[in-house]
Amino acid sequence: MVNRSKRKSRKEIVMSEKRRVEWIDGLRGFCMLVILWHHTDVYYAKTAAISSAFYADNALAVFFFLSGYLFPNRENMDFGKKLCKILTSLLIPYFIFTSIIAVPKSLINGNGELWQPYIGILLGKASWFVTTLIVCEIIFAFLVKKGCTGICLLLLLAGIALLHIEYPDYWNVRRAMLNIVFLYVGFMYRQRGLHLEGKWHLAAFSLLSAVFLKYIYVVNPLGEMADHTSLPYLCCYYADMFAGIVFSVSVASRILCNGCLRFVGRNSLYYYFFCGACPTIAAIIMDRMVTPYEGFYPMVAVAFVIAVVLDTLVVMAINRIKTSFRMSEKQPC
């Protein structure tokens, strides 16, 4: 009876871990599709018909939160291995994929300077989210290893202070300081063993709070809140981001375990690198073969489907190339 109960408990642990991974991949996939929708909206409608502040910013905050959630604790942290993982999973893909799309992007934009995008790549300007995440993870890995993750709050304050100083933010260090607090919250959420899954009353409250906050600082900015660097605006912004995180985590484990969403989530980095190119092609297809955007917003959904299909085909091609490369490495000489 004791052995049976032990086997059962181990099985429950494995199932719980599997469900956690599915939940994370599902939430990542959903957030990636939200970002892809925003880019489709921008390129097809020629300008965002719905501001990113209403939904896309929240999706990006959730990505940072999940990165912190997946960080090992201090006892299990191997700083060298973590840096190596950041190098192979973020930094090298950043240089590869931004370099691949640099020339076509330059030609489409019509600036004619083929060398200029590569300078932007070296300065960390080609993909602000990825470079910000790279810097965030490097800093946070060091803080976890030293056992002083609370410094993230000081970095946030320093980042807010730097908003009032004009300087070239190479590799988005300032943005990393402003977003590292989301990694800290995700890390502490897991370390403290907190559980928001299935708490629908909390999900409803956080959603209503986010809607209310968006009305205050996005729809109807009052007084100095129109300045995005002002303290009232930033307080509303971060409160909104955390409300969105609470809502997402509360409902994700229950409704976001779909296989398609998990696929997108597992490949979210590749989807992100092409979330500009694919919506651009989708917009061209819509303009020439279907209909240009004329203010009827549901047509964005058609362009979005095309963009998702294109992005998925690219991701599948990348995975096939990776699989072929790994198989060739395993073959004996």
Summary of the structure (lengths in Angstrom):
residues: 333
radius of gyration: 21.2
end to end distance: 52.3
largest distance: 74.3
contacts: 1007
relative contact order: 0.14
helix: 78%
strand: 0%
